[in-house]
């Protein structure tokens, strides 16, 4: 295995984790009907994974992370007078 193929395989696994489901099915010909069904299921799982990830990112970006400033205490108000 060359370095380029190893890096490409790693990138592919990171971007499409459901593709790891094909490891136990390595004997199935990918050009057959069964192979097409397997890759269709993997595509749907990958789509669901990315939809979940994007919804969490959008949800996090919508929630305010800043805490509203507290009211000054009485001791602070007396010190400024």
N, C-alpha and C positions, 0 to 999 in steps of 0.2 A: 504494500500500500504506500503510495506516495504521500508526501506531506499535504499536497493540495487536495487530494481526495479525502484525507482524514479531516482536514479543516472543513471542507464542503459537507461531509457527513455530519460533523458536529453542528454546523450551522443549521442544517436541515432538521436535525433532531430538536434543536432549541426552538426553531420556528414552527415545527409541526410535531409536537410530542405524540399525538395519536398514531403517528406512523410507526411507533414502536410496537403497535399491535400486529404488524405484519411479520414480526420475527418468528412466532410459532407457526406461521403459515407460509414458510419459505418455499414449500414444494408446489404451491398453487401457481399456475401460469397466469401472469398478470394480463395476458391478452385474452383470457377466457372469460366466460360470463361470471364465474365465481370471483375472479380477480377484479373485475369491474365492480361487482357488488362490494367487495372488501374496501376498495379505494373510495367508493361512494360513501360508505359508512365512515371511513377515516376523514373524508372531506367534511361531512356533517359534524363530526365530533370536533374537528379543528375550528369550524365556523362557530360552534357553540362556545368553545374555549375563548376565542377572540371576542365574541359578543359579550361574554361575561367579564372579560378583562377590561374592555372599553367601558362597559357600564360602571365598573368599580372606579375607573379613572375619572369618568365624568361625575360620578357621585362625590368623589373626594374633592374635585375641583369646585363643586357647587357649595359645599359646606364651608361656612366661614371658619377659618382657623385662628382668627384674631379674637381675643377676649376683649369685651368692651371695657373702657377705662373705669376704674373704681372711683367712687365719689371721694373727694378729699375728706380726711378725718378731721375731727374738731381741733385736734392739736396742730394740724397743718394749717388750718384756717386761722387760728389764733396767732401763729408764728408769722403769718404774712401780714397781719393787721398792724 
